[in-house]
Amino acid sequence: MKIDNRQIWEQASGDGNRSYSRECLNWDVILNGPGEYGSWLDEKDRSYLKNMNRPRKRTGLWRFSEEMKNGDIVVLKLGQKIGVAIGVIVGDYVWNNSFGDVDGWDLQHIRRVSWRYTKRRDFGEKVFKWGDTTQKLKSKTVLEWIKELSLNFEISTEIKTLPKNIDRGTTLDEISEYLFDNGMASGSINQLSKNLDELVRIARWYTRSNAKVSEAETIAYLVIPFLQNLGWTPQRMAIEWHRVDVALFSALPRDDKNLTTIVEVKKRGRSCLTAQSQAEQYADKYECDRLVVTDGIRYGVFLRLDGVFKLYAYLNITRLKSSYPIYECEGAQDAILTMSPRRY
């Protein structure tokens, strides 16, 4: 479908378990993946054809990278029923490695968008297509919605500047030095360094095998071992404590006044960061100023600042980074330090 001879696209921003629509709106982008093989324009004749065994995904990336044009209209969607935003494509395709970990997805393929309407619309029925991330819009219902809004679709370059295309990782040695400089005991640092490889090996096996993992298994095999490596003892950790997945205590006994951190655990493949609101309910109940949301691989660490919980640090144990510009937060070393018992 077209308006003023402009192609209209529908662009997914997640699935039923994870949404990255907030990042799209915050950074004036639409995203696609996987982007681990590099820029589509540099690698389309080599890596993508060799490494991707999904012809529909290759076609979708071609559509996103080459068929979309400056000035085209795009509808950001979530699932088949919800329209998230409407905007105009600005400029050409770009690849930016800062988006290599968006709540666990590698989405480095980017188109810039000038958003013109950002109020969600739940149509109550399936009006968007299922399948490919990027598709041409054909829904008459959605087209009528766009027309009724009478939006200004003039091309504008007033969009947010992207983070520099740098994806500097960090090493365990660098993290160890940082933790030591900030007061963590050498014994705890050595234990973490020694055992993190095993946790990473388990985490990657879960990912490769696409195993169905319950929250209980995630807690048992990933979360509790990781917290123990940070120095937490069984006496100061409680599982399923008054409906809190994992509760951490600054001292004994285990009671409300000593509860220091709420840990909300999600199944592998579910969104961590959007679980913040659920964890906040427990944090408010117990007057707790720190909360962690995790799937055992990714950890989002939130601190209450000026009365509001904000993402302070993000950690992916399989991809250690020193900072996360797209979240405007700290990275692995600060996440580990903030989750350690030493912090309390």
N, C-alpha and C positions, 0 to 999 in steps of 0.2 A: 504494500500500500504506500501511497505517496501523498504529501501535502506540498503544494507549490513545486511539484516535480522533484521533491526530495524523497529519497528512500527512507522508510521508517523501519527501525530494527527493534527487536525485543532481546534484551540482554539479561541473562540470569545473574544473580548475586548470591548464590549459595543453594542449599537444598533444605530438606525438612529438618536436618540436624544442625547445620551450620549456615550462618549468614555473614557475608562480608559487605553488606550494603552500606553500613556505617563508614567503612574505609573508603568506599567509592564516593560517597558524598563529601567526606572530610577532605579528600585529596583531588576532587574533580576528575575522576577517572572511571572507566569501566575496565575490568580485569579478566584475563583468561589464562589458562594453563593447560598442561604443565609447561613451565618455562625453564626447567632445569637444563635443557640442551642449548640454551643461548637464544639470541635474537632470531626470529623467524627469517628476517631478511638476509642474515649472514649464513644461516644453516639450513634453509628450507630444502636445498638439493642434497643434503648429506644426513645430518644427525636425525632430523625429524622423520625422514623416510626410512632410515635404518632402525631407529630405536622405538618408534611408535607402531604398534601392531593394531591400532584402532583407526581405520580409514575415515570414519565419521569425525573423529577428533581432528585429524589432519585437515579434513575439509573445513571444519569449523574454524580452525586457526587461520587457514587461508582466507576464509570469509572475513574474519575479524581483522586480519593484518593488511589485506590487500583490497578486498571488495568494499569495505566501509570507506566512505569518503568524507572529507572535510565538508561540514554543512549538513550532513545527514542527521536525521532525528532519531533518538534512541529512547526507549522505555526500559527503565531498570525494573526487573521483576523479581519476585521471590515465590517460587513454586508456580502453580498454574492459575492462582486466583488473586494474587496481590500485586498491584502496581506500586512501586516504591517511589519512583521519580521519573521526570521527563527532562531531556536536555538535548543539546546540539553538539555533534562531534566537532572538535577543534583540532585542526592540524592532522599530521600523519601518525602512523603507528610508531610506538617507541617501546624499548625493552629496558626495564629498570630492576636491578637485582635487590633493591630495598624491599620489594614485594615478594621476596622468595619464601617468606613464612608469614602467611596471613591466617592466623589461627590454625596453622598446620598445613595449609595449602601453598604450593608454589605457583604464584600468579604474576609472573614478571612481564607478561604480554599486556600492553597498556594502550588504550586510546584515551585522549584527553576529552573532557566533556564540560561544557558550560551548562550547569543545571538551571532549569527555568521553573521547575515545580517539584517540590519535595514533600508533599503531603500524601501519605499512603492511601491507597484506595483498595479496599477489599471488595471484589466483584461478587463474591458469594458463589461463584461458579467457575468452571475451568474455561478461561478465555485466552490463556497463553499456551504455547506449544510445550510439549514434553520432549526432553532429549537434549539436543545440542545447546551449548551455552549461548551461542550467537545465531539468531535466526531472523529472517525477514518477517515483519509483522503482517498478519493476514486477518486478524480479528476485527470485525466490523464494530463490535462493542467497544473495544479499546480505541479504535479510530474515532468513534463518536465522542468518547470521553476527551480525547485530545482536542477535537474541534470545539467542544463546548467550553473548554478552558480559555480559548482565544489567546494563546501564549505568543510572546514575541520570539520568533526563531531567527532573528538576525544573528550572524556569526559574531562572537565576541571572544577576545583574547584575554579577558579578565578572569584568569583561572589561577589556582594556587600553584606555586612553584614546587616541583617534586624534589624529594631528597636527592642528593648526588648519587649517581649510579655506582655506589660503593657498597660492598657486602663484606666488610672486614669481620672475619671470624676471630675467635679468641681461643687460646690453648689452655689446657689444664695447668701448665706451668705458670702462665700469666695469671690465671684465676687463683692458683695457690699463693702466689706472691701477694696478690691483692688482699686475699683473706688474711694472710699472716700480718700484713701491714695494718690491717684493721682489727687486729686483736684476737683472731681465731687461733686456738691452740694447734701446735704442729701435729699432735696425735690425731686430731679430728681432720686436719687437712690431708694427712697421709692416708687415713682410712677412706676418705672421700675419693682421693685420686686412685687408690688401689681398687676400689669396688665399682667406680662409675662405669668402667668398661663393661663389666658384666651386666649392669642395668641397661646400658645402651644396646648390648647384644640381644637381650631379651626384648627390648622395645622394638628393635628392627625386625626381629623374628615375627613379632605380632603383626607388624606392618606388611612384611613380605608375604606371610601366609594368609593374610586377611582373616585371621582367626576371630571368631566371635568371643569377645571377652566381657564378662560381667563386671559390674562395679566392685563386687567382692573380690574377684580375682585381681583386678587392677590394684586395689588396696593392698592385697596380700603380697603380690609379686613385684610391684613397682613402687607404690607410694610409701609404704612402711619401710622397706629397705632403704629407700632414698633418704627418708627422714632420720633413720638410724645412723646413716653415714654422715649426716650433718651433726650428729651428737645427741639426738633426742633418745631418751631411754623409755622402755616400756612403762615405767611408773608415771611418766609425764605425757604419755600418749593414750588416748582412749578412742576406741572404734565404736561407732554407733552410740555416741554419748548424747542422750536426749535428742535423737534424730539427726545429730551432727555426724557426718561421715567420719571425720577424724578431728578430735579436739586436742589441742596442745596447751599444756599448763606451764606457767612460769615457776610454780612451786607446788608442793604437796600441802594439804590434801587436794584431790581432784574435786574442786567445787567451783561455783560460779565466779567467785572473786579472783580465783587464780587462773581462769581461762584466758589465754592470751591470743590464740589464733584459731580461726575456723577454717578447716580444709574441706572444700566441697569437691567430691570426686565424680567425674562423668565417665561414661563408657568411651572406649577408644573410638575415634572418629566423630564424637560429638563436640560441639563447640565448648571450649573452656571459658573464653572471655565473656560470652553472653550469659554464663551461669552466675555472673556477679550479683544480679538482683536476688536470686535465690539465697546465695550465701549471706547477703546483706541482712536479710530477715533474721537469721540466727545471730549475726554480729550485733544488730541493734538490740535484740532480746537480752544478750549477755554483756552488753556494753563493751564489746571487743573492738579494738582499733585496727586489727590486721586480719586479712582473710586471704586464702589461697584457693584458686580454682585450678583443677588439673585433670588430665586423663592418664596420668602416670608418665607421660612423655613431655607434655607441655605444661608449664606452670605459669599462671598469671598471679602476681603478688600485688594486692591492693592495700593501700594505707588510707586511713581516715585523715584527711587534711582539710582544715577549716570546716569540719563537720560533714564533709562529703568524701566518699570513697573514690579514690583515683588510682588508676593503674600506675604503679611505681616501677615495676620491673617485670620482664618476661623472660622465660627460660624454656628452651627446647633442648633436652639432654642429648639429642642426636645431632644437633646443629648449634653449637655454642657460639653466641655472638655477644659482643661487648655492649651493644646498644640497639634500639629498635626505633629508627626515625619515624616510621609510619605510625607508631603508637605514641611517639614522643615520650618514651620511657627508657629506663636503664635496661641492661642486659643480664647475662648469666651471672657475673660475679656479684652484682648487687642483689639479684634474686636469691642466690645462695646465702649471702651474708644476712639478708633480711629474714630468711626462713630459719636461720640457725638459732639454737638455744642461747648462744652468746649474746644475741641481740636483746634479750629480755632480762 
